[in-house]
Amino acid sequence: MTRIVLCFLLAALLSACAPTRRGSALADDWIESPNHGPRRPHMVVVHYTTNNDAETAIRTLTNPAREVSAHYLIGRDGRIVQLVDEDRRAWHAGASYWSGHRDVNSASIGIELDNNGREPFPPTQIDALLALLADLRTRYDIAASHVVGHSDVALGRKVDPGPLFPWRTLASHGYGLWCDPPYPTAPPGFSLEAALQAIGYDPADPDAARRAFRLHFLPDRDVLAAAAVEADLAHCLIRNGTRFAPALDASPQAAPEREQIGRTR
Ligand SMILES: [Zn+2]
């Protein structure tokens, strides 16, 4: 009897120690190749938390009932807290689209910034973000056009990191696209709708893509002023690609809308 119990315990122990694998039940054999490695994210999505302090955000981002997380949280003081292994799929983008990818969570690193959505981002916090982006770029092939905001990938649902986020500063370091005015005139027949899709926006809702584009690239202009230049700007962004084109300083002034952290799995 004792031997039976021991065998049972040994079998349970061996099965607990056995590596787990995910795959199709249709496979007839499991012959493991050593030639593989972790999946490689190729996007970064920037968020703000909507909270007044990092501790509140950490409670939310680690609460199983909230079903929301990010790989990193950066405090107002520049402290970087990692919450999810980079090999794992954090739940930060939710229903989303960028440049043909409909599962942004699977393709991206999510970075939350401790910010309530109504205040400027402190330089110390942005410096830490730039350092983290530089570190990520040493390990992953992340194109400048693939550093985006939650508002860019979740059209009509999200507004973070909002109009106060310094996209121009990021672009000057090679993260995200940017063009400064005056923009060269777009050629005749230039399609803004097609341009936004080429930049990465979801073509399913052109009006929502246009609003997200304005929030990101023209946050300090009202609707009429934005409409007057948006085609030229989109043309400039596509023409420049990853090349930063500094000229005039554009400081976003508009007040952001509030967003709430919700389920984003
Ligand atoms: Zn977000």
Boltz pocket constraint, residues with backbone or C-beta under 6 A from the ligand:
constraints:
  - pocket:
      binder: B
      contacts: [[A, 46], [A, 47], [A, 48], [A, 92], [A, 150], [A, 158], [A, 160]]
      max_distance: 6.0
